[in-house]
Amino acid sequence: MALLGSFAEQERKTLSENIKWMFKHRLFEKGKTNSKNIYGYKYTGDACEIVPKQAAVVHRIYEEYLGGYSMSEIMRHLNAEGIKPYCGTKFHINTIRMILNNERYTGTLMLQKTYRQNGKKLINKGELAQYIVEDAHPVIIDKTMFEDVQTEISRREKECEDNKPFFSGKITCGKCGATLRRINGEGGLDGKPIYYWTCRPKRRKRECFMRNIPEKSLFEVCSDLQDFEKIIAHENNELVFIMPAGSEIKREWRGRYENHKSPRKNKAAD
């Protein structure tokens, strides 16, 4: 009976999803969207009109990005002036990114960019038909500016990838499993920044107490290693380098001051 009940429940879910899909499909074929929450516009029924104050903010975001500001800098500018997003009280980087990537500001609707499968929202990469409707509503950003922003986003992403730190994505915390990230610590005697690799949960004040690892120490312990795939950082300064064949090489790193003990301290220790 329990098995039959499970089948019936699954059938009801499938039927519900099919009905929702048919409803959306008919909307898309008519060039209508089922998503009407977008900063800069308001909908009255199917009629879409510009909200002037919000549209000015959208235009400002595009102009500042093309002017060389980063998404985080634009976010801080808007929040410092008390400008509110569509939802919530503050802009976030994802909000800025969505505004800069949204072709709807050019008056174009691209329908069914995402879909749901087994309760999960997925990006439509050709699994379902997509519909493009030109001149669907008033324009806030002209297509030239929009394309310029997309080009600039791609350029910055490539530049970021080219300049990505050597150990980025390669070090895992052996205590909590998080990926270590690079932070800028206090400057050295020469005034140059000193970089460390730290556990993310530690930075967020959770339960991991893994020590920060100086980047210089990492380079020192792996100077003779080639093509390692990843590093697992354990307590007691132990690093485990995972090699392509699956073999492991263990090393111990030393901190800034551990590397430079004074003769007096060494003598006292003896």
N, C-alpha and C positions, 0 to 999 in steps of 0.2 A: 504493500500500500504506500509505504514511504517513497519507494522508487517511482511509482505511478504519479504520486503527488509532485515529485521533483521534475518529471517530464512535463507535467501539466504547467508547472510554474515557468519552466523554460520556454514552453510554447507560448504562454501569455506574454513573456518578455519579448520574444521574437516577433510576435504579432504587433505588439506595441511599437517596437522599433521600426517595423515595416510601414506602419501607418504614419509614423512621424516622418520617415524618409519620403513617402509618397507626397505628403503635405509640403515638405521642403522642396522636393523635386518640381512640383507644379509651380511653386513660387519662383524658383530659379528660372524655369522655362519662360515665365512671364517677365523676367528681368527685375524681380522684386527681392529684397533682402529680408531675412527674418531677424537681423541684428540692427537695431536702431539706436544703440548707445554709442555715440561717437562724439568726442570733444570737438566743438566748433560748429556742430549742427544740432537742430532739434526737429523732430518729426511730429506732424499733426496728421494722424492717419497715415496715408502713404506719401503725403506732401512733405518734402524736406526743405528747410530753409536755414540760412546761415545765422549763427549767433555772433554778432559783430565783435564783442569783447573777446570771446574765446578764439574767433578766427584771427584776431590780431596777435594773440599769444602763439597760435600755431605758426603764423608767418614769422614771428620773431624767432621761434625755435629753429626754423629752417635757415633764417638769415644768420643766426649766431653760429650754427653748426658749419655753414659754409664760410663763416668768418674766422674759423679756426678753433672755436671753443669745443670742448669735449662734452659728451652727454651728461657727465656728472657735474661739470661746471654750469651747464645750462640749468640743470635741476636745482643747483644751489642758488643761482640767480633768481629763479622763479619763487622758490620757497622763502628766500630772504625778503622778497617783496610781498609775501603773503598771498600770492596768486594761487587759487585752488584748482585742482584737476576736476575731471568729471565726477569721480567718486573719491571720498576721503578728504583729508585736509592738506596733504603734501604730495608733490610730484616725486616719483621714483624713477630710477634710470630706465626700468622696463617701460614706464609710461612714455618717456621721451623717445625711446627706441621704437615703440609702436607707432607713435605719431610720425616719426621720420620715415618709417617703412610703409605707411598706409597710403595706398594708391587712391583711396576714396577722396582724398583732398584734391585730387585733380579732376573730380567729377566722374571718375570711372568706378564702376562696381565690378569686383571680381568675386563671383559667388561660388560657394562650396570649396573654400580654401582648406577647410578642416572637416572632419567627419568623426562620428563616434562609432566605436566597435567594442562590444562587451563592456560598455560603461566607460571606456577610455577615449579621450579626445586625441585624434591623430591628425597629422598634416597630410593633406591630400597630394600625393606624389604621382597621380595618374590612375589611382585605383577607381575613382569616380569621375564623372564628367564635371568640367568646370565651365562657368558661364561668365563672359565679359560683356558688360553693358557700358557703352560710351555715352557721355553726356547725360548721365542718369540723374544728376543733381547739380546745384551751383558749385562753382570752382572756388577753392580757397588758395591752392598752390598750383601755379601753371606747370605744365608737363616738363618744360625745360629745367625749372628749378628742382622739380622732383627727381629728374634723371641726374642732375648735377649732384644732388645729395646721395643718391644711390652709388654713383661713381666714387664719391668721397668716402662713403662708408666702406666700400670694397678696398679702396686704397689704404685706409687706416687699418683695416683688419689684416691686410697683407703685411703692412709695415710692422704691426704688432706681432704677427707670426714670425716674421724675419728676425725681430729683436727679442724674441721670447727667451727668458733666462734658460741656461743650459739644463738645469735640474727641474724645470717646470713639468709637473705631472709625473715625475719619476720617483718621488720619495713618498712612502706610505708610513704612517705611524703604526708601529708594532703593537701598541697598547690599545688604541681605539679604532684603527683601520682607516682613519681620515687621511686625505692627501695633504702633505705639507705645502704651505705657501710662503712666498718670499716677502719679507718685510724689511724696511729700512730702519736700522738701529741708529744709535748715536754715532757721530763722526769720529774718525781716528785723529791722531796727532797731526796728520797732513791735511786735515779738513775734508778728506774724501769720505763718502758714506760707507758704512759697514753694513753689509747685508746678512740677514739671518733667515733660516727656514724654520717655520713654526707650525705647530699643529693647529688646525682650524678650531676644533672644539676648545682648545686651550685659550685661544684668542677670544672665544665667545664665553669664557668663564664657566665651562662645563667641568666634567670630572676627569679630564686628562691633564697630567702634569709633566708631559714630556718636555725635556729641556730644549730651548732654542739652539739650533745648530748653525754656527758661523759658516757662511758660504766658503770662506777661505779654507776652513778646515776640511770641508767636503772635497774641494779641489786637491788638497794635499794628500788625502787618503786614497783618492782614486786616480792619481796622476799616472800610474802604471797600468791601469785597467782600460781595456778597449771594448766598446760595444756592449756594455751591460744594459739590461733591459729595464730594471728598476732597482730601487734601494728600499729596504725595510729598516726603519730606524727603531731601535729598542732602547730601553733604559740602560743605564750604566755606560752610555756613549757607544754602544755597539751598533754597527751598521752591517747589514747583510746585503751584499750585491748579488742579484739574480742574473746569471749569464744566459746567453741565447740557448745553450744546450740544456738549461735547467739546473746546472751546477750552482753552488753557492760559495761565495768568498766572504769571509768575515773580517771586518776591520774595526778599529777603535779610533774615534776622533777625539781630539783634544781642543779645549776652549782657548780663547785668546790668552788668558793668563796662565793656563795650564801648560801652554807651549813655551812660556817665557818665565819660568821660575827663577828667582834670584839665587845666586850662589850661597847667600847666607841661609836662605830657607832650605836649600838642598843639604847644606851641612848640618843644619839643625835636625832635619829629618833622619840623617844617618846616625 
